[in-house]
Amino acid sequence: MVLAVVVGLYVEQGLALLSVHSQADQQRTIVQRLARQNRQLERQQQSLNNPGTIQADARELGMVMPGERPYVVTGLPGR
């Protein structure tokens, strides 16, 4: 009887250990995914702080530099 109780306790602890390992693997996967996302966001931040990118984005919005003369080309085929 005592032996059955001791074996039961070991089995319970073994199952708990397997569960902890599974959770650790899941957490490692999440950390790796977040690290990749963080690197991607850091590259995006560097790009957005680049003066060339800022100027290109502003021009896409129709903005012009001080002293420039804005103009619109119309009548082009395919537009």
N, C-alpha and C positions, 0 to 999 in steps of 0.2 A: 504494500500500500504506500509506504513512504517513498519507495523507488518510483512509483507511478507519479506521485506528486512532484518529485524532484525533476523527472523527465518532462513533465508538463510545464514546469517553470522554465526549463531550458528551451523548450520549443517556443514558448511565448516570447522569451527574450530574443531568440533567433529571428522570429517573425518581425519583432520590433526593429531589430538591426537591419533587416532587409528593407523595411519601410523607410528607415532613415537614409539608407544608401540611395533609394529611389528618389526621395525628396532632394537629396544633395545633388543628384544628377540633373534633376529638373531646375534647380536653382543655378547650377553651373551653366546650363543652356540659356537661361534667362540673362545671366550676367554677360555671357558672350554676345548675345543679340543686342543688349543695351550698349555694350562697348563698341560694337560695329556702328550702331546708330549714333553714338556720341562722336566717333571719328568722322562720320558723314556730316553731321551738323557742324563740327568744327571747320571742315573744309568749306561748307556752305557759308559759314560766318566769315571766313577769310576772303572768300570770293565776293561777298556782299560789301566788305569793307574796301575792296579794290576800287580806286578812282575810275578805272576804265569801265568796270561793271556798273558803277553808279551812273556814269555818263551814258552808257548804252541803254540802261533801263529808263533814264529820264528822256532820252530821245524817242524811245518806243512809246512813251506817254505823250509825245508831241511837244516836249519842252525844248527851248533853244538857249544857247549861251548868250550872255549879255553882249549886245553889239551885233549879233547875227540877225539876218533878215529871214524871217520864216516865209516859206512858200509851199504851195500845194500843187502837185502835178495831177491833172485829170485827163480822162480820155484814153488811158492806156488799155490795150486789149487784155481781157482776162480779169478785169477788176470790177 
